[in-house]
Amino acid sequence: MKTTVIGQCTVLHAQGRFDGPRGAAIARRIGDIAPRTAVLCLDFSDVDFIDSAGLGKLVSAVKVSRQNACRLILCHLSAQIQLILEIAQLERVFEIYDTYEEVQEAINPENESHLSVA
């Protein structure tokens, strides 16, 4: 799981299946990172599947990040994962953006610069 730090934002790049075991690993990683960053962006661009156990771990990660005064943002969700969040009525629980540029605008609305991750 790759992590990139850009200014005040830490980007965690999830990959593959976001199921129970993988979701638990990501939730643990978020628990490690959340106390050390103001903003944590979970990048879903390489996630091709999420199940109910993965959703549960994601909800737990939101709780942990909030307890640590860390803003958890989801980015680059596929249409399928967006639909799953809508069906589960979880899209309002998460702060969701399509691009890094939108994340940057959300965390620094007065700043003209953009996040760029290669």
N, C-alpha and C positions, 0 to 999 in steps of 0.2 A: 504494500500500500504506500504509494508515493505521497509525500507532503511537501508543499511549496509555501514559503512565507513571503508575502508581498505586503510591505508596509505593516499596517495593523491587522491584516487579514491572513489567516492560515488556510490554505486550500488543501483538503484531503481528497485524493483521487481514489474513489471506489472502483472496483473492477469485477466483472463477471456477475455471478448470481448473488443477490442480496437476500439470502435465506437465513434460517436460524443461526447456524454456526458462523457464517460469514458476517451476518448482522451483529452477532455477539462480539466478534473481533473488532468490527468497526466501532461499535458502541464503547468498547474498552479503550480504543485509540482516542475516541472523542473525549472520554473521561480523563485521559492523560493530557490531552491538548487544551481542553476548555479552561483550566485554571491559569494557563499561561498566555492566553490570547483574548482580545476583545471581540474578534469576529472570526468565526470558523465557517468556511464554505465547503460543503460536501458536494463534490463534483460527481455527477452521475453519468457523464458522457460515455463511460465504458461499462455501464451496468446494463445487462440485458434481461434481467428477471428480478422480481421481488415477490415474496410470498407473505402470508400473514405473520409468520414468525419474524421475518425481516422487518415488517411494518412495526411490530411490537418493539423490537430493538431500537428502531428509529425514534419511536415515541419516547422510549426510555432515555435516548440520547438527548432529546430536546429538554427533558426534565433536568438531566445532569448539567447541560450547558447553561440553563437558566439559573440553577443553583450556584453556578460559578460566575455569574454575570457575564456570560459569553453569548454572543448573538450567533445562533446557528442558522445558516442559510443553505438551501438546496439549490443547485444549479445544473443546467443541462439535462433536465429530465426528458426521457423519451415520451412520446404520446401515450404509449401503453402504461408507463409508470404514472404519468399524470392522471390518466383515467382511473387507475387503481386507487390513487389518493382521493379522487373525487367520489368514487363509489363508496369508499370507506369513510367518507366525510372528514378526511384529515387534511385537505388542502388548506384549510384555515388555521390549522395548528402550526404549519410550517411557513417560513418566509421563502418564497420560491421565485427565482429569476431564470431567464433563458440564457443569458450570456454573462461573462465576466464584466463587461462594460456596465450592464445593469446593476450588478453587485456593487461595483465601484461607485456608481451614482447613488445607490441606496445608502452606502456607508459614509460617503463624502459628497453630499449633494452640492456643496459650494466649490468643490475641487474639479478642475477641468481635466485632470489626468485620468487615465484608464488603466485598469489591471490588464496585464498581458502575460499569459502563461503559454509557453511553447510546449 
